[in-house]
Amino acid sequence: MEKDLAAPSLAEKVRIDGSVAEATLAPDGALRWSSDNGGKWCLTFDSEVLGFETEGARITIRAFVEASKGTASCGSQGGLGRRVRRDYVLDMPTEEAASMWTEKMNAYLDSLGRPKRLFIILNPYGGKKGALRIFNTEIKPLLVDANVLYTMKETKHQLHAQEIAKTMDLLKYDGIVCVSGDGVLVEVVNGLLQREDWDSAIQIPLGIIPAGTGNGMAKSLLHSVGDLYSVSNATFSVIRGYRRPLDVVSVAQGKTKFFCVLMLTWGLVADIDIESEKYRWMGSARLDFYSLLRILKLRKYHGHIQFVPAPGYETYGEPITQSFCSSGTEFCKDDQGDTVTASSCGYQGLAMGAYGCEWRCMNGPFIAVSINNVPWAAEDVMPAPNAKFSDGYLDAIIIRDCPKSVLLSLMLQMSDGSYCKSPYVTYFKVKGFRLEPGNRVGNPSKGGIVDSDGEVIARGDYSDCNSGKQEKEHNNLMAYGPPIEMAVDKGLATIFSPRC
């Protein structure tokens, strides 16, 4: 339903929170009132109202406003700080007037396209295992106040969310919301793209409310519009229903393939992320502690990367004298080598050859290689400050040589992305990427870790691994050494996002 901005405003003399006021409700969803003492107020339905209820001549508006909100003009706020729940009680002069205002407010909220029914997937094991408490205390009250119906499912094991997304009836819901870290969102995307109806399934809006260890997507979404990173702000973003496209990355090695939405790392960052799990008892300090250990005993890795540079980055790397385009991965072949239709095997991703033969390369040794789809990898780590959600490119960050003293400083500067300004950091955008990870310099019997969206997909050495059988099974997803290829499909998925 489109908003009729030419329709007349409603105006009444009412009591708001017990004080007499002249109130108007504009067609654009702005409620304005002025009190007898000269104060002027404004409440916008799009950006501040959860819902409302009417009883007789009384209308109670359930709002979610900035804690510091005082006398203000509509739309004056930019990025949002801490928000609080507040009710505004309007006592209308008659029930007829209340009925008229109710009809207008309902029509406006309906015109916003907000989700009415959501499927929520909650990971009770993520982070500090507090997702269920977070849902009951911070998320559920906002959903109830916004009259959003929901069905919730808790994950029981790894890849459970992928199984749910692959088989659920999507027609019953206006979106899928992940209450977790980034891992459940990644599983949902993979599950949707494995369906026979993947092309329509991937169009369902996805939401992310942070309740895990790595919360890079939620941080990236809120930071993009200057909003404070918080569970409540992320929840309100879902309730408001604004959507934006999201690039999806195909990751393939031979016939093995999956999809990622955040990042793929190899070298220093991957080593720190995965090997520091043995110090999880230290909390978030484990990353700082293990970063120091890894830099003091710095590893470098032999290897080779190839990429198709985005426009403006054609001078990065060296030209490839013998293009590998003719041997690019075929993402969708059956056992006889015949092309299989997408409807019979799910979405197959973009073949690397789709980018043509404008490939360039870099040779190691490498300290760190990181390929990013969004700016933030976690709520306090920003490896790719220039990354966009749907530009069709990946942000590559390469460190090949760097003094240990400088490297420690760079790791600390990852909290705001300023490390990218260092001459030791090579930062550029690519359309396609190919990684051939090698063994450690000075120790040819040991390799490194390839980490995609927080999960190990290939490991060259288990001696530093302190995890059990489950992770080792994940390491079999891809082999360490043979090329791993990445291709980005622009705006393939849709995600609930805060609105500018």
C-alpha positions in Angstrom: 0.0 0.0 0.0 1.4 3.4 -0.9 1.2 6.3 1.4 -1.1 9.0 0.3 1.0 12.1 1.2 -1.7 14.3 -0.3 -4.3 13.2 2.2 -5.2 15.8 4.9 -3.6 15.6 8.4 -5.8 14.7 11.4 -5.9 17.3 14.1 -7.4 17.1 17.6 -7.1 18.7 21.0 -6.2 15.7 23.2 -4.5 14.8 26.4 -1.1 13.2 25.9 0.4 11.6 29.1 -2.1 13.7 31.1 -1.3 17.1 29.6 -3.6 19.0 27.2 -2.0 19.3 23.7 -2.8 20.2 20.1 -2.0 17.1 18.1 -1.7 16.4 14.4 -1.2 13.1 12.6 0.3 13.7 9.1 0.0 11.4 6.1 3.8 10.7 6.3 3.3 9.1 9.7 4.5 11.9 11.9 2.7 12.6 15.1 3.3 16.2 16.3 1.9 17.9 19.4 2.5 21.1 21.3 1.8 21.4 25.0 0.4 24.3 26.9 3.8 25.3 28.2 5.1 25.8 24.7 7.0 22.5 24.3 6.9 20.9 20.8 7.1 17.1 20.3 7.3 14.7 17.4 7.0 11.0 17.1 7.6 9.2 13.7 5.8 5.9 13.1 8.4 4.6 10.7 11.5 5.1 12.9 10.2 5.2 16.4 6.9 3.4 16.8 6.6 -0.3 17.5 2.8 -0.5 17.6 -0.2 0.7 19.4 -3.5 -0.4 20.9 -6.9 1.4 21.3 -9.3 1.0 24.1 -12.4 3.2 23.9 -11.2 6.8 23.5 -7.6 6.0 24.7 -4.8 5.2 22.3 -1.5 3.8 23.7 1.4 4.1 21.3 4.3 1.8 22.1 7.5 3.5 21.0 11.2 2.8 20.9 13.0 6.1 21.2 16.4 7.5 22.0 17.0 7.7 25.7 17.9 11.3 25.3 14.8 12.2 23.3 13.3 15.5 24.3 11.8 18.3 22.4 12.7 17.5 18.8 11.8 17.9 15.2 10.7 14.8 13.2 13.6 13.2 11.4 16.2 15.3 13.1 18.1 12.3 14.4 20.9 10.7 12.4 22.6 7.6 13.8 20.9 6.2 16.9 22.3 5.8 20.3 20.8 3.9 23.2 17.1 3.4 22.8 14.4 2.9 25.5 10.8 1.7 25.5 8.2 4.3 26.2 4.5 4.5 26.0 2.6 7.6 24.8 -1.0 7.7 26.0 -3.4 9.8 23.9 -6.8 10.4 25.4 -9.0 11.5 22.5 -12.1 13.6 23.0 -14.5 10.9 21.7 -14.4 7.2 20.7 -15.2 8.3 17.1 -12.1 10.4 17.0 -10.0 7.5 18.4 -11.5 5.2 15.8 -10.5 7.6 13.0 -7.0 8.0 14.3 -6.7 4.2 14.7 -7.7 3.7 11.1 -5.1 6.1 9.9 -2.3 4.7 12.0 -3.1 1.2 11.0 -3.1 2.2 7.3 0.3 3.9 7.7 2.0 1.0 9.5 0.6 -1.4 6.9 2.1 0.7 4.1 5.6 0.2 5.6 5.7 -3.5 4.6 6.8 -4.6 8.1 7.0 -8.3 8.7 4.0 -9.8 10.4 5.2 -13.3 11.0 8.8 -14.4 11.4 10.6 -17.7 11.7 13.3 -17.4 14.4 16.3 -19.8 14.6 18.1 -19.5 17.9 21.5 -21.0 18.7 21.5 -21.8 22.5 25.1 -22.8 22.4 26.7 -19.8 20.8 28.9 -17.2 22.6 28.3 -17.4 26.4 25.2 -19.6 25.8 23.0 -16.7 26.6 20.9 -16.5 23.5 17.7 -17.8 25.1 18.0 -15.3 27.9 18.7 -12.5 25.5 15.6 -13.5 23.5 13.3 -13.6 26.5 14.5 -10.3 28.1 15.4 -8.1 25.1 14.0 -9.4 21.8 10.6 -11.0 22.6 9.2 -7.9 24.4 9.9 -5.7 21.3 8.3 -8.3 19.0 5.2 -8.5 21.2 4.9 -4.7 21.3 5.1 -4.6 17.5 2.5 -7.3 17.2 4.9 -9.6 15.3 4.0 -13.2 15.4 6.8 -15.7 15.4 7.8 -19.4 15.4 11.0 -20.2 17.2 13.3 -23.2 16.7 16.4 -23.9 18.7 19.4 -25.5 16.9 20.4 -28.9 18.3 23.7 -29.4 16.5 26.0 -28.0 13.9 24.4 -27.5 10.5 20.9 -27.8 12.0 20.0 -24.3 10.9 21.0 -25.4 7.3 18.7 -28.4 7.5 15.8 -26.2 8.7 16.3 -23.6 6.0 16.5 -26.4 3.3 13.2 -28.0 4.2 10.9 -25.3 5.9 7.7 -23.9 4.4 8.8 -20.4 3.5 5.3 -19.3 2.4 4.2 -19.1 6.0 6.7 -16.4 6.9 7.8 -12.9 6.0 11.4 -13.5 7.0 13.9 -15.8 8.8 15.7 -14.2 11.8 18.9 -15.7 13.3 19.4 -15.1 17.0 23.0 -16.1 17.2 26.5 -15.3 16.0 27.2 -15.2 12.3 27.4 -19.0 11.9 23.6 -19.6 11.9 23.1 -16.9 9.2 25.8 -18.7 7.0 24.0 -22.0 7.5 20.6 -20.5 6.6 22.0 -19.0 3.3 23.6 -22.4 2.4 20.3 -24.2 3.2 18.2 -21.9 1.1 20.6 -22.2 -1.9 20.5 -26.0 -1.7 16.8 -26.1 -2.2 15.2 -27.0 -5.6 13.4 -23.6 -5.4 16.5 -21.8 -4.4 15.8 -18.9 -6.8 12.7 -17.9 -4.9 13.9 -19.2 -1.5 16.9 -16.9 -1.4 14.6 -13.9 -1.8 13.1 -14.3 1.7 14.5 -11.5 3.9 17.0 -12.7 6.5 17.6 -11.0 9.9 20.5 -11.2 12.3 20.3 -10.3 16.0 23.6 -10.7 17.8 23.8 -13.4 20.4 27.0 -15.2 19.7 30.8 -14.9 19.6 31.3 -13.5 16.1 28.7 -10.8 15.3 30.2 -9.2 12.3 27.1 -9.0 10.1 25.0 -7.3 12.8 27.8 -4.8 13.6 28.3 -4.1 9.9 24.6 -3.4 9.3 24.2 -1.1 12.3 27.5 0.7 11.8 26.6 1.4 8.2 23.9 3.9 9.3 25.6 5.1 12.5 23.4 3.1 14.8 24.7 2.0 18.2 25.5 -1.8 18.1 23.0 -3.5 20.4 20.6 -6.3 20.5 17.6 -4.0 20.8 18.6 -1.9 17.8 19.2 -5.0 15.7 15.7 -6.3 16.7 14.1 -3.0 15.8 15.8 -3.1 12.4 14.0 -6.4 11.8 10.7 -5.0 13.0 10.9 -2.0 10.8 11.3 -4.3 7.8 13.7 -2.3 5.7 15.6 -4.6 3.3 18.9 -4.4 1.4 20.5 -6.8 -1.0 23.5 -8.8 0.1 26.3 -10.3 -2.0 26.8 -14.1 -1.6 30.2 -15.7 -2.3 30.6 -19.1 -3.8 33.6 -21.0 -2.4 34.7 -24.1 -4.4 37.4 -26.7 -4.7 36.7 -29.2 -7.4 33.2 -30.5 -6.9 33.1 -29.3 -3.3 31.3 -26.0 -2.8 29.5 -23.9 -0.3 28.5 -20.3 0.2 29.9 -17.6 2.6 28.7 -14.1 3.4 31.4 -12.6 5.6 35.0 -13.5 5.0 37.6 -16.1 4.2 41.0 -15.8 5.9 44.4 -17.7 5.8 47.5 -17.0 7.8 47.8 -14.9 10.9 44.2 -13.9 11.4 42.9 -17.4 10.8 45.5 -18.9 13.1 44.5 -16.5 15.9 40.8 -17.0 15.4 40.9 -20.8 15.4 43.9 -21.7 17.6 42.9 -19.3 20.4 39.8 -21.5 21.0 41.9 -23.4 23.5 41.9 -20.2 25.6 38.2 -19.5 25.4 38.1 -19.5 29.2 39.8 -16.1 29.0 36.8 -14.5 27.3 37.4 -11.9 24.6 40.9 -11.3 26.0 41.9 -14.6 24.4 42.3 -12.9 21.0 44.6 -10.2 22.3 46.6 -12.8 24.2 47.0 -15.2 21.3 47.7 -12.4 18.9 50.8 -11.5 20.9 51.9 -15.1 21.0 51.5 -15.6 17.3 53.3 -12.3 16.5 56.2 -13.2 18.8 56.5 -16.5 17.0 55.5 -15.2 13.6 54.6 -17.6 10.9 54.9 -17.0 7.2 53.4 -19.2 4.5 54.4 -20.0 1.0 51.5 -19.7 -1.4 50.0 -18.1 -4.5 46.9 -16.0 -5.1 45.2 -15.1 -8.3 42.4 -12.5 -8.8 40.3 -10.5 -11.2 40.7 -6.9 -10.0 37.7 -4.6 -9.7 37.8 -1.4 -11.8 40.4 1.0 -10.5 42.6 -1.8 -9.1 44.1 -3.2 -12.3 47.7 -2.3 -11.3 47.7 -4.6 -8.2 49.7 -7.8 -8.5 51.4 -9.1 -11.6 49.9 -10.2 -15.0 49.4 -13.9 -15.3 51.4 -15.1 -18.3 49.5 -18.4 -18.6 45.9 -17.7 -17.7 44.1 -20.3 -15.8 40.7 -19.2 -17.1 40.4 -22.2 -19.4 40.6 -24.5 -16.4 38.3 -22.6 -14.1 36.0 -24.6 -11.9 32.8 -25.9 -13.3 30.4 -25.6 -10.4 27.6 -27.8 -11.7 28.6 -31.0 -13.5 27.3 -34.5 -12.8 29.5 -37.6 -12.7 29.4 -37.9 -16.5 30.5 -34.3 -16.9 27.2 -33.1 -18.2 25.8 -29.8 -17.1 23.1 -30.1 -14.4 20.2 -27.7 -14.2 20.1 -25.5 -11.1 16.7 -26.8 -10.2 18.0 -30.3 -9.7 21.1 -29.5 -7.6 20.4 -26.1 -6.0 22.2 -22.9 -6.8 25.6 -23.6 -8.1 27.2 -20.2 -7.8 29.2 -18.3 -10.5 31.9 -20.1 -12.4 35.3 -18.4 -12.1 35.5 -18.2 -15.9 32.5 -15.9 -15.9 34.9 -13.1 -15.1 36.9 -13.4 -18.3 40.7 -13.7 -18.4 41.9 -10.5 -16.8 43.6 -12.3 -14.0 46.6 -11.1 -12.0 48.6 -12.8 -9.3 50.8 -12.4 -6.2 53.3 -14.9 -4.8 54.2 -15.5 -1.2 55.5 -15.8 1.4 52.4 -14.3 3.1 51.8 -13.3 6.7 48.0 -12.9 6.2 45.4 -13.1 3.4 41.8 -12.0 4.1 38.9 -11.8 1.6 35.9 -9.8 3.0 32.3 -9.3 2.0 31.3 -6.9 4.8 33.3 -4.4 6.9 33.2 -6.0 10.3 34.4 -9.5 11.2 33.2 -9.1 14.8 31.8 -6.3 16.9 35.3 -5.0 17.7 37.2 -6.1 14.5 36.9 -4.1 11.3 39.2 -5.7 8.7 37.6 -4.2 5.6 36.4 -0.6 6.1 35.6 -0.1 2.4 33.5 -3.2 2.0 29.9 -2.8 0.7 27.0 -5.1 1.1 26.1 -5.4 -2.5 28.7 -3.9 -4.8 29.6 -7.2 -6.5 33.2 -7.1 -5.2 35.2 -8.6 -2.4 37.8 -6.7 -0.4 41.2 -8.3 -0.3 43.7 -7.5 2.4 47.2 -8.9 2.0 50.2 -8.7 4.3 53.4 -10.2 2.9 56.1 -8.7 5.0 56.0 -6.6 8.2 58.3 -6.0 11.3 56.9 -7.7 14.4 56.7 -4.4 16.3 54.6 -2.8 13.5 52.5 -5.9 13.1 51.4 -5.7 16.7 50.3 -2.1 16.2 48.4 -3.1 13.1 46.5 -5.8 15.0 45.4 -3.2 17.6 44.3 -0.9 14.8 41.9 -3.5 13.4 39.3 -2.2 15.8 38.6 0.8 13.6 40.1 -0.3 10.3 42.9 2.3 10.3 45.5 -0.5 9.9 44.7 -0.5 6.2 46.6 2.8 5.8 49.9 1.1 6.6 52.4 0.7 3.7 52.7 -2.9 4.9 49.0 -3.6 4.1 47.8 -4.1 0.5 44.1 -3.4 0.2 42.2 -3.8 -3.0 38.8 -5.0 -4.4 38.4 -8.1 -6.6 35.6 -9.7 -8.6 37.0 -13.2 -8.3 39.8 -14.8 -6.2 41.8 -18.0 -6.1 43.9 -19.1 -3.1 46.6 -21.8 -3.3 47.8 -22.1 0.4 51.2 -23.5 1.0 53.3 -24.7 3.9 55.1 -22.6 6.5 58.4 -20.9 5.7 61.2 -22.9 7.3 58.9 -25.8 8.2 57.7 -27.5 5.0 55.9 -30.3 6.9 53.3 -27.9 8.4 50.6 -25.9 6.7 48.1 -23.3 8.0 44.4 -22.9 8.4 41.8 -21.6 5.9 38.9 -20.2 7.9 35.5 -19.2 6.2 33.0 -17.3 8.3 34.6 -18.6 11.5 34.7 -22.3 10.5 37.8 -24.3 9.5 37.4 -25.4 5.9 41.0 -26.7 5.3 43.9 -27.3 7.7 47.4 -28.1 6.8 48.5 -29.1 10.3 46.6 -30.5 13.4 49.4 -30.1 15.9 48.0 -26.7 17.1 44.4 -28.0 17.2 42.9 -28.5 20.6 39.4 -29.4 19.4 37.7 -32.7 19.0 36.3 -35.0 16.3 33.6 -32.5 15.2 36.1 -29.9 14.0 38.3 -32.5 12.3 35.4 -33.7 10.3 34.9 -30.1 9.1 38.5 -30.0 8.0 37.7 -32.6 5.5 35.4 -30.2 3.7 38.3 -29.1 1.5 41.9 -30.2 1.1 44.8 -27.9 2.1 47.0 -27.0 -0.8 44.8 -27.3 -4.0 43.2 -24.1 -5.2 40.2 -22.7 -3.4 38.2 -20.4 -5.6 35.8 -17.6 -4.7 33.3 -15.8 -6.9 30.7 -13.2 -5.8 27.1 -13.0 -6.9 25.9 -9.4 -6.5 22.9 -8.9 -4.3 21.8 -12.5 -4.4 20.4 -12.5 -0.9 18.2 -10.0 1.0 18.8 -8.9 4.6 16.8 -6.8 7.1 18.8 -3.6 7.6 18.5 -0.4 9.6 17.3 2.4 7.4 19.4 5.6 6.9 
